[in-house]
Amino acid sequence: MARGQQKIQSQQKAQEKKKKMMKGKAADQKVAAAKKLIYQCTVCKTQMPDPKTYKQHFESKHPKSPMPDEIKDM
């Protein structure tokens, strides 16, 4: 019966280790994703990674609003 207890302890230890790895990894991914979101819509405050996406968003979501200067020349 001793091996059964060791197996359970080993599984618990592996599970805790996996949780710690995933916890740190998730935080890194969130930080990296936040850094990539550079442009922010002036109307709805949605963030976008590049000016092309920003222009598409603005044309489709806010057609009646005047286009911001930063994406007019694109």
C-alpha positions as CSV (number, residue, x, y, z in Angstrom):
1,M,0.0,0.0,0.0
2,A,3.0,2.3,0.4
3,R,3.4,2.6,-3.4
4,G,-0.2,3.8,-3.7
5,Q,0.5,6.7,-1.3
6,Q,3.7,7.6,-3.1
7,K,1.8,7.7,-6.4
8,I,-0.9,10.0,-5.0
9,Q,1.8,12.3,-3.5
10,S,3.7,12.3,-6.8
11,Q,0.6,13.2,-8.8
12,Q,-0.3,16.1,-6.4
13,K,3.3,17.4,-6.6
14,A,3.2,17.3,-10.4
15,Q,-0.2,19.0,-10.4
16,E,1.1,21.9,-8.2
17,K,4.1,22.3,-10.3
18,K,2.0,22.5,-13.5
19,K,-0.3,25.1,-11.8
20,K,2.7,27.3,-10.9
21,M,4.1,27.1,-14.5
22,M,0.8,28.0,-16.0
23,K,0.2,30.8,-13.6
24,G,3.4,32.5,-14.5
25,K,3.0,31.9,-18.2
26,A,-0.5,33.4,-18.3
27,A,0.8,36.6,-16.7
28,D,3.6,36.9,-19.3
29,Q,1.1,36.4,-22.2
30,K,-1.2,39.1,-20.8
31,V,1.7,41.5,-20.5
32,A,3.0,40.8,-24.0
33,A,-0.5,41.1,-25.5
34,A,-1.1,44.5,-23.7
35,K,2.2,45.8,-25.1
36,K,1.1,45.0,-28.7
37,L,-2.1,47.0,-28.4
38,I,-0.8,50.4,-29.3
39,Y,-3.7,52.2,-31.0
40,Q,-6.8,53.2,-29.1
41,C,-10.1,54.2,-30.7
42,T,-11.0,57.7,-29.8
43,V,-14.8,56.9,-29.7
44,C,-15.1,53.5,-28.0
45,K,-11.6,53.2,-26.4
46,T,-11.0,49.8,-28.0
47,Q,-7.4,48.9,-28.4
48,M,-5.9,47.6,-31.7
49,P,-2.4,46.4,-32.7
50,D,-1.8,48.3,-35.9
51,P,-3.2,51.3,-37.9
52,K,-4.7,49.1,-40.7
53,T,-6.9,47.3,-38.1
54,Y,-7.7,50.6,-36.5
55,K,-8.9,52.2,-39.8
56,Q,-11.0,49.1,-40.6
57,H,-12.5,49.3,-37.1
58,F,-13.3,53.0,-37.4
59,E,-14.9,52.7,-40.9
60,S,-17.1,49.8,-39.8
61,K,-18.1,50.8,-36.3
62,H,-18.1,54.6,-36.4
63,P,-19.0,55.6,-40.0
64,K,-20.6,58.9,-39.0
65,S,-17.8,60.1,-36.8
66,P,-15.0,62.1,-38.3
67,M,-11.9,60.0,-38.9
68,P,-8.9,60.8,-36.6
69,D,-5.8,62.5,-38.1
70,E,-3.6,59.6,-37.3
71,I,-5.4,57.3,-39.7
72,K,-6.6,59.7,-42.4
73,D,-3.4,59.5,-44.4
74,M,-3.3,55.7,-44.6
